[in-house]
């Protein structure tokens, strides 16, 4: 690639990525130069500023036409813009939450969180298998280190070790599947692969394509914590600091579904591939159903609140697989809305868990006992968040689940069965969600103190999460209309079904 070609690219479209990259680089250099015992809180503030600037650059790109750069390996379209918005907002909220944690004097947390964010953003814009893997590994490796940075914590070490081993296995399986795609088509570009696969299907090596699809789906299932590949999630959530657990639950999960949507929209919707995909969909449906059931059933027995939220996160991954099985023009819209709502629900929940666990020095469910008498603000906020996670009408979580159900239900037996499982497991989740609410309002305070100290920065964080849940619970069209009016929905739909940008 010569200099003239490089200069022709619209590099301004990568302003959000460049901002995050420069911020992470700058913060790492500052951290190296600061004396060892100097407080690093200023690095978190600079990290927040970098994310805000990147978010402003992204908002400025909403109305721009879709385009490809870097030899058609990096794509800017509605899917990229809409999901980068979720990723940046999620990183902003988790960075705010991390400011008061014990990690505040470890500068590594700031720029590792930024590099993880950068990897997720790369995945959202990837139009090539190589950039997808680079973004995925940048996110994964940064996350491994973030989980294990508390070197003196046995749970952190255990969680990080399991995360590294199983994450490495997942990446290897995914790469193995990608290597088959490259071997069959001779290209790593998703648009070229989508053009060449029909001829591969008509050849004698179509069996290898089935192998590729199986390995790719399996690798993605590991990353999404889909049962039976979800065994790492509870231990990682329990061992990680609360802000990092929130980051994994919100930002990392959204990035995993971006990966799935990129591949689904470019490759798995090819007409000639329909028989193979149709043969795999029942297995994906079984995975979704089992994930919903296992996540909610095992959550019933959890006494550690972070493990409970981990199994809840596994269940929500199952919910999000329901529209993937019935891949339709509404799939991306419904998944985007669900992930947006889930981001605020899970980060708001982890913020309250962080406040209580820091003050009580335990992460058991008992920290919620008598919470209303000690802090009505936290009790009411947590109640609204839990009602939304449970999908109670009047909350954003209800409309998010309703859209998933309506978008997935088309009358086929597989989809009907998935909808039934989703409804039944949602009802089952009421037991542990309402159990926490009962602890807050109906149980006596077992602790020797009555006051709950709420850090000043946590008040706007929790308030904003609750307000979004309430407002979108009453007026969900605010987010959906924004998506339709400001995201290039027509071009995005074309990209879904043609595999290329028109």
C-alpha positions as CSV (number, residue, x, y, z in Angstrom):
1,X,0.0,0.0,0.0
2,X,1.6,3.3,-1.1
3,X,1.5,6.7,0.5
4,X,-1.0,8.1,-2.0
5,X,-3.5,5.3,-1.3
6,X,-3.1,5.8,2.5
7,X,-3.8,9.6,2.1
8,X,-6.9,8.9,0.1
9,X,-8.7,7.2,3.1
10,X,-11.1,9.2,5.2
11,X,-9.0,8.8,8.4
12,X,-11.4,11.2,10.2
13,X,-13.8,8.3,10.5
14,X,-11.4,6.6,12.8
15,X,-11.3,9.6,15.2
16,X,-13.0,7.7,18.1
17,X,-10.5,4.9,17.8
18,X,-7.5,7.2,17.5
19,X,-8.7,9.2,20.5
20,X,-8.9,6.0,22.7
21,X,-5.5,4.8,21.4
22,X,-3.8,8.1,22.0
23,X,-5.3,8.4,25.5
24,X,-4.2,4.9,26.4
25,X,-0.7,5.6,25.2
26,X,-0.5,8.9,26.9
27,X,-1.7,7.5,30.2
28,X,0.7,4.6,30.1
29,X,3.6,7.0,29.6
30,X,2.4,9.3,32.4
31,X,2.0,6.3,34.7
32,X,5.6,5.2,34.0
33,X,6.9,8.7,34.8
34,X,5.0,9.2,38.0
35,X,6.6,8.3,41.4
36,X,5.5,4.9,42.7
37,X,3.5,6.2,45.7
38,X,1.8,9.0,43.8
39,X,-2.0,8.7,43.6
40,X,-3.2,7.8,40.1
41,X,-6.8,9.2,40.4
42,X,-5.9,11.9,37.8
43,X,-5.3,9.1,35.3
44,X,-9.0,8.0,35.7
45,X,-10.1,11.6,35.1
46,X,-8.0,11.8,31.9
47,X,-9.4,8.4,30.8
48,X,-12.9,9.7,31.3
49,X,-12.1,12.8,29.2
50,X,-10.7,10.6,26.4
51,X,-13.9,8.5,26.3
52,X,-16.1,11.6,26.3
53,X,-14.1,13.1,23.4
54,X,-14.3,9.8,21.5
55,X,-18.1,9.7,22.1
56,X,-18.4,13.2,20.7
57,X,-16.5,12.3,17.6
58,X,-18.8,9.2,17.2
59,X,-22.0,11.3,17.5
60,X,-20.6,13.7,14.8
61,X,-20.4,10.7,12.4
62,X,-24.0,9.5,12.8
63,X,-25.3,11.1,9.5
64,X,-22.2,10.2,7.4
65,X,-22.5,7.7,4.5
66,X,-21.2,4.1,5.1
67,X,-17.7,3.6,3.8
68,X,-14.8,1.2,3.8
69,X,-11.1,2.0,4.4
70,X,-7.8,0.1,4.8
71,X,-8.2,-2.1,1.7
72,X,-11.9,-2.8,2.6
73,X,-11.0,-4.3,5.9
74,X,-12.5,-1.6,8.2
75,X,-16.2,-0.7,7.8
76,X,-18.2,2.3,9.0
77,X,-21.9,1.7,8.8
78,X,-25.0,1.8,11.0
79,X,-24.0,-1.4,12.8
80,X,-20.6,0.0,13.7
81,X,-21.8,3.4,14.9
82,X,-24.8,2.1,16.9
83,X,-22.7,-0.5,18.8
84,X,-19.7,1.8,19.3
85,X,-22.2,4.1,21.1
86,X,-23.0,1.3,23.6
87,X,-19.4,0.4,24.0
88,X,-18.3,3.9,24.8
89,X,-21.2,4.7,27.1
90,X,-20.5,1.4,29.0
91,X,-16.8,2.2,29.3
92,X,-17.6,5.7,30.5
93,X,-19.9,4.3,33.3
94,X,-17.5,1.6,34.4
95,X,-14.6,4.1,34.4
96,X,-16.6,6.3,36.7
97,X,-17.3,3.3,39.0
98,X,-13.6,2.4,39.2
99,X,-12.6,5.9,40.4
100,X,-13.3,5.1,44.1
101,X,-12.1,1.5,44.0
102,X,-8.9,0.3,45.6
103,X,-7.6,0.1,42.1
104,X,-7.4,3.9,41.9
105,X,-3.7,3.8,42.7
106,X,-3.0,1.3,39.9
107,X,-2.7,3.2,36.7
108,X,-2.7,0.0,34.7
109,X,-6.5,-0.3,35.2
110,X,-7.1,2.9,33.2
111,X,-5.2,2.2,30.1
112,X,-5.9,-1.6,30.1
113,X,-9.6,-0.7,30.2
114,X,-9.1,1.7,27.3
115,X,-7.2,-0.9,25.2
116,X,-10.0,-3.4,25.9
117,X,-12.5,-0.8,24.7
118,X,-10.4,-0.2,21.6
119,X,-10.4,-3.9,20.8
120,X,-14.2,-3.9,21.1
121,X,-14.6,-0.9,18.9
122,X,-12.3,-2.6,16.3
123,X,-14.6,-5.6,16.3
124,X,-17.6,-3.3,15.6
125,X,-16.0,-2.0,12.5
126,X,-14.2,-5.1,11.2
127,X,-14.9,-6.2,7.7
128,X,-12.1,-8.7,7.7
129,X,-11.2,-11.9,9.7
130,X,-7.8,-10.5,10.6
131,X,-9.1,-7.2,12.1
132,X,-11.8,-9.2,13.9
133,X,-9.3,-11.4,15.5
134,X,-6.9,-8.5,16.4
135,X,-9.8,-6.6,18.0
136,X,-11.0,-9.7,19.9
137,X,-7.6,-10.5,21.2
138,X,-6.9,-6.9,22.2
139,X,-10.2,-7.0,24.2
140,X,-9.5,-10.5,25.6
141,X,-5.8,-10.1,26.7
142,X,-6.6,-6.7,28.3
143,X,-9.5,-8.3,30.2
144,X,-7.4,-11.3,31.4
145,X,-4.9,-8.8,33.0
146,X,-7.6,-6.6,34.5
147,X,-9.2,-9.6,36.2
148,X,-5.9,-10.7,37.7
149,X,-4.3,-7.4,38.7
150,X,-5.2,-8.0,42.3
151,X,-2.2,-10.3,42.7
152,X,-2.7,-11.0,46.4
153,X,-6.3,-12.1,46.0
154,X,-6.7,-15.9,45.7
155,X,-10.1,-15.6,44.0
156,X,-8.7,-13.0,41.5
157,X,-5.8,-15.4,40.6
158,X,-8.2,-18.3,40.2
159,X,-10.6,-16.3,38.1
160,X,-7.8,-14.9,35.9
161,X,-6.2,-18.3,35.4
162,X,-9.6,-19.9,34.3
163,X,-10.3,-16.9,32.1
164,X,-6.9,-17.1,30.4
165,X,-7.0,-20.9,29.8
166,X,-10.6,-21.0,28.6
167,X,-10.3,-17.8,26.7
168,X,-7.3,-19.1,24.9
169,X,-9.1,-22.3,24.0
170,X,-12.0,-20.2,22.7
171,X,-9.7,-18.1,20.5
172,X,-7.9,-21.2,19.2
173,X,-11.2,-22.8,18.2
174,X,-12.4,-19.6,16.5
175,X,-9.1,-19.1,14.7
176,X,-9.3,-22.8,13.5
177,X,-12.7,-22.1,12.0
178,X,-11.5,-18.9,10.4
179,X,-8.5,-20.7,8.9
180,X,-10.9,-23.1,7.1
181,X,-12.8,-20.1,5.7
182,X,-9.6,-18.7,4.4
183,X,-8.4,-22.0,3.0
184,X,-11.7,-22.5,1.2
185,X,-12.0,-19.0,-0.3
186,X,-8.4,-17.6,-0.3
187,X,-9.5,-14.4,1.3
188,X,-10.0,-12.9,4.8
189,X,-12.3,-10.1,3.7
190,X,-15.9,-10.8,4.7
191,X,-17.4,-9.4,1.5
192,X,-15.1,-11.5,-0.7
193,X,-15.8,-14.6,1.4
194,X,-19.6,-14.0,1.0
195,X,-19.1,-13.8,-2.8
196,X,-17.0,-17.0,-3.1
197,X,-18.8,-19.3,-0.7
198,X,-21.6,-20.2,-3.1
199,X,-19.1,-21.8,-5.4
200,X,-17.5,-23.6,-2.4
201,X,-20.9,-24.9,-1.5
202,X,-21.4,-26.4,-5.0
203,X,-18.0,-28.1,-4.9
204,X,-16.8,-31.4,-3.3
205,X,-15.3,-29.6,-0.2
206,X,-18.6,-28.3,1.3
207,X,-18.0,-30.7,4.2
208,X,-15.1,-28.6,5.3
209,X,-17.4,-25.5,5.3
210,X,-19.6,-27.3,7.8
211,X,-16.5,-27.9,10.0
212,X,-15.7,-24.2,9.8
213,X,-19.2,-23.1,10.8
214,X,-19.2,-25.5,13.8
215,X,-15.8,-24.3,15.1
216,X,-16.8,-20.6,14.6
217,X,-20.1,-21.0,16.4
218,X,-18.3,-22.9,19.2
219,X,-15.6,-20.2,19.6
220,X,-18.2,-17.5,19.8
221,X,-20.3,-19.5,22.3
222,X,-17.2,-19.5,24.6
223,X,-16.9,-15.8,24.3
224,X,-20.6,-15.2,25.0
225,X,-20.6,-17.6,28.0
226,X,-23.2,-19.8,26.4
227,X,-23.9,-23.1,28.2
228,X,-22.0,-25.5,28.3
229,X,-19.1,-23.1,27.6
230,X,-20.0,-20.7,30.5
231,X,-18.1,-22.3,33.3
232,X,-15.5,-19.5,33.5
233,X,-18.0,-16.7,34.0
234,X,-19.0,-17.1,37.7
235,X,-15.4,-17.5,38.9
236,X,-14.2,-14.6,36.8
237,X,-17.0,-12.3,38.0
238,X,-16.4,-13.3,41.7
239,X,-12.6,-12.8,41.5
240,X,-12.6,-9.6,39.5
241,X,-13.0,-6.2,41.1
242,X,-16.6,-5.0,40.9
243,X,-15.9,-2.4,38.2
244,X,-14.2,-4.9,36.0
245,X,-17.0,-7.4,36.5
246,X,-19.4,-4.6,35.4
247,X,-17.2,-4.0,32.3
248,X,-17.2,-7.7,31.4
249,X,-20.9,-8.0,31.9
250,X,-21.8,-4.9,29.9
251,X,-19.1,-3.9,27.4
252,X,-17.5,-7.2,26.7
253,X,-20.9,-9.0,26.2
254,X,-21.9,-6.3,23.7
255,X,-18.6,-6.8,21.9
256,X,-19.2,-10.6,21.7
257,X,-22.6,-10.1,20.1
258,X,-21.1,-7.6,17.7
259,X,-18.7,-10.3,16.6
260,X,-21.7,-12.7,16.1
261,X,-23.7,-10.1,14.1
262,X,-20.7,-9.2,11.9
263,X,-20.3,-12.8,10.9
264,X,-24.0,-13.5,10.7
265,X,-24.8,-10.5,8.5
266,X,-21.9,-11.1,6.1
267,X,-21.6,-14.9,5.8
268,X,-24.5,-16.8,7.3
269,X,-27.2,-15.1,5.3
270,X,-26.0,-16.3,1.9
271,X,-28.8,-18.0,0.1
272,X,-26.7,-21.0,-0.9
273,X,-25.6,-21.5,2.7
274,X,-29.2,-21.7,4.0
275,X,-29.4,-25.5,4.2
276,X,-26.2,-25.7,6.3
277,X,-27.3,-22.8,8.5
278,X,-30.7,-24.4,8.9
279,X,-29.1,-27.6,10.0
280,X,-27.1,-25.7,12.6
281,X,-29.9,-23.5,13.9
282,X,-31.6,-26.2,15.9
283,X,-28.4,-26.7,17.8
284,X,-28.1,-23.0,18.4
285,X,-31.7,-23.0,19.6
286,X,-30.9,-25.8,22.0
287,X,-27.9,-23.8,23.3
288,X,-30.1,-20.7,23.8
289,X,-32.7,-22.7,25.7
290,X,-30.2,-24.5,27.9
291,X,-28.4,-21.3,28.6
292,X,-31.6,-19.6,29.7
293,X,-32.6,-22.5,31.9
294,X,-29.1,-23.2,33.5
295,X,-28.4,-19.5,34.1
296,X,-31.7,-18.9,35.9
297,X,-31.8,-22.2,37.8
298,X,-28.3,-22.1,39.1
299,X,-28.7,-18.4,40.1
300,X,-31.4,-19.6,42.6
301,X,-28.8,-21.2,44.8
302,X,-26.2,-18.4,44.8
303,X,-25.4,-16.6,48.0
304,X,-22.6,-14.5,46.6
305,X,-24.1,-11.6,44.8
306,X,-21.4,-11.3,42.1
307,X,-21.9,-15.0,41.2
308,X,-25.7,-14.5,41.1
309,X,-25.2,-11.6,38.7
310,X,-22.8,-13.8,36.7
311,X,-25.5,-16.5,36.2
312,X,-28.0,-13.8,35.5
313,X,-25.7,-12.5,32.8
314,X,-25.5,-16.1,31.3
315,X,-29.3,-16.2,31.2
316,X,-29.4,-12.8,29.4
317,X,-26.9,-14.2,26.9
318,X,-29.5,-16.9,26.2
319,X,-32.2,-14.3,25.8
320,X,-30.1,-12.5,23.2
321,X,-29.6,-15.7,21.2
322,X,-33.3,-16.0,20.6
323,X,-33.5,-13.4,17.8
324,X,-30.3,-14.7,16.3
325,X,-32.0,-18.1,15.7
326,X,-34.8,-16.3,13.7
327,X,-32.4,-13.8,12.0
328,X,-34.6,-11.1,10.5
329,X,-34.4,-7.4,9.5
330,X,-35.5,-6.6,13.1
331,X,-32.7,-8.7,14.7
332,X,-30.1,-6.0,14.9
333,X,-32.5,-3.3,16.1
334,X,-33.9,-5.5,18.9
335,X,-30.5,-6.7,20.0
336,X,-29.1,-3.2,20.0
337,X,-32.0,-2.0,22.2
338,X,-31.7,-4.9,24.5
339,X,-27.9,-4.5,25.0
340,X,-28.4,-0.7,25.5
341,X,-31.0,-1.3,28.3
342,X,-29.0,-4.3,29.8
343,X,-25.9,-2.0,29.9
344,X,-27.6,0.4,32.3
345,X,-29.2,-2.3,34.3
346,X,-26.1,-4.3,35.0
347,X,-23.8,-1.4,35.6
348,X,-26.3,0.2,37.9
349,X,-26.6,-3.1,39.8
350,X,-22.8,-3.5,40.1
351,X,-22.5,0.1,41.3
352,X,-24.8,-0.6,44.2
353,X,-23.1,-3.9,44.9
354,X,-19.8,-2.1,45.0
355,X,-21.0,0.5,47.6
356,X,-22.4,-2.2,49.8
357,X,-19.6,-4.8,49.5
358,X,-16.9,-2.1,50.2
359,X,-18.7,-1.0,53.4
360,X,-19.6,-4.5,54.6
361,X,-16.4,-6.1,53.4
362,X,-18.4,-9.1,52.1
363,X,-20.2,-10.0,48.9
364,X,-23.0,-12.2,50.3
365,X,-26.6,-11.5,49.6
366,X,-27.0,-10.5,53.3
367,X,-25.6,-7.1,52.5
368,X,-29.1,-6.2,51.2
369,X,-30.9,-7.1,54.4
370,X,-32.7,-4.0,55.8
371,X,-31.2,-1.8,53.2
372,X,-34.3,0.4,53.0
373,X,-33.9,1.4,56.6
374,X,-30.3,2.3,56.1
375,X,-30.4,3.9,52.6
376,X,-33.8,4.4,50.9
377,X,-32.0,5.8,47.8
378,X,-30.0,2.6,47.2
379,X,-33.0,0.3,48.1
380,X,-35.3,2.1,45.6
381,X,-32.7,2.3,42.9
382,X,-31.8,-1.4,43.2
383,X,-35.5,-2.3,43.2
384,X,-36.1,-0.5,39.9
385,X,-33.0,-2.2,38.4
386,X,-34.0,-5.6,39.6
387,X,-37.6,-5.2,38.3
388,X,-36.1,-4.2,34.9
389,X,-33.8,-7.2,34.9
390,X,-36.8,-9.4,35.6
391,X,-38.8,-7.7,32.8
392,X,-41.6,-6.3,34.8
393,X,-44.0,-4.0,32.8
394,X,-43.2,-0.3,33.3
395,X,-39.5,-0.8,33.0
396,X,-37.1,-0.7,30.1
397,X,-36.3,-4.4,30.6
398,X,-39.9,-5.3,29.9
399,X,-39.9,-3.6,26.5
400,X,-36.4,-5.0,25.7
401,X,-37.6,-8.6,26.2
402,X,-40.9,-7.9,24.5
403,X,-39.1,-6.7,21.4
404,X,-36.9,-9.8,21.4
405,X,-40.0,-12.1,21.6
406,X,-42.0,-10.2,18.9
407,X,-39.0,-10.1,16.6
408,X,-38.2,-13.8,17.0
409,X,-41.7,-15.2,16.8
410,X,-42.7,-16.1,13.3
411,X,-44.6,-19.3,13.9
412,X,-42.0,-22.0,13.3
413,X,-41.9,-24.7,16.0
414,X,-38.3,-24.0,17.0
415,X,-39.0,-20.3,17.5
416,X,-42.2,-20.9,19.3
417,X,-40.4,-23.3,21.7
418,X,-37.7,-20.7,22.3
419,X,-40.2,-18.0,23.1
420,X,-42.0,-20.3,25.6
421,X,-38.6,-21.2,27.2
422,X,-37.8,-17.5,27.4
423,X,-41.1,-16.6,29.0
424,X,-40.9,-19.4,31.5
425,X,-37.3,-18.8,32.5
426,X,-38.0,-15.1,32.9
427,X,-40.8,-16.0,35.3
428,X,-38.3,-18.3,37.1
429,X,-35.8,-15.4,37.5
430,X,-38.5,-13.5,39.6
431,X,-37.6,-15.8,42.5
432,X,-34.0,-14.6,43.0
433,X,-34.7,-11.0,41.9
434,X,-37.6,-10.6,44.2
435,X,-35.7,-12.4,46.9
436,X,-33.2,-9.6,46.9
437,X,-36.1,-7.0,47.0
438,X,-37.5,-8.9,50.0
439,X,-34.1,-8.7,51.8
440,X,-34.1,-4.9,51.3
441,X,-37.6,-4.2,52.5
442,X,-38.7,-7.1,54.7
443,X,-35.6,-8.2,56.6
444,X,-34.0,-6.6,59.6
445,X,-30.6,-5.0,59.5
446,X,-28.2,-7.6,60.9
447,X,-25.2,-5.2,60.9
448,X,-24.0,-3.1,63.8
449,X,-24.2,0.2,61.8
450,X,-27.1,1.9,60.2
451,X,-25.6,4.5,57.8
452,X,-24.5,3.7,54.3
453,X,-21.8,6.0,52.9
454,X,-22.4,6.6,49.2
455,X,-19.4,8.1,47.3
456,X,-20.3,11.4,45.6
457,X,-19.4,10.1,42.1
458,X,-21.7,7.1,42.5
459,X,-24.9,9.2,43.0
460,X,-25.0,10.6,39.4
461,X,-23.9,7.2,38.1
462,X,-26.7,5.3,39.8
463,X,-29.3,8.0,39.1
464,X,-28.5,8.1,35.4
465,X,-28.9,4.3,35.2
466,X,-32.2,4.4,37.0
467,X,-33.5,7.3,34.9
468,X,-32.7,5.6,31.7
469,X,-34.5,2.4,32.9
470,X,-37.6,4.4,33.9
471,X,-37.7,6.7,30.9
472,X,-37.2,3.9,28.4
473,X,-39.8,1.9,30.3
474,X,-42.4,4.6,29.7
475,X,-41.2,5.9,26.3
476,X,-39.1,3.1,24.6
477,X,-39.6,4.8,21.3
478,X,-37.1,7.5,22.3
479,X,-34.2,5.0,21.8
480,X,-35.9,3.2,18.9
481,X,-36.7,6.4,17.0
482,X,-33.2,7.6,17.5
483,X,-31.9,4.3,16.0
484,X,-34.2,4.6,13.0
485,X,-33.6,8.3,12.4
486,X,-29.9,8.6,13.0
487,X,-28.5,5.2,12.1
488,X,-28.4,4.5,8.4
489,X,-31.0,1.7,8.8
490,X,-31.6,1.2,5.0
491,X,-27.9,0.7,4.3
492,X,-27.5,-1.5,7.4
493,X,-30.3,-3.8,6.2
494,X,-28.7,-4.0,2.8
495,X,-25.4,-4.9,4.5
496,X,-27.1,-7.6,6.4
497,X,-28.6,-9.4,3.5
498,X,-26.0,-8.7,0.8
499,X,-22.9,-9.0,2.9
500,X,-21.5,-5.8,1.3
501,X,-22.1,-2.1,1.6
502,X,-23.9,-0.7,-1.4
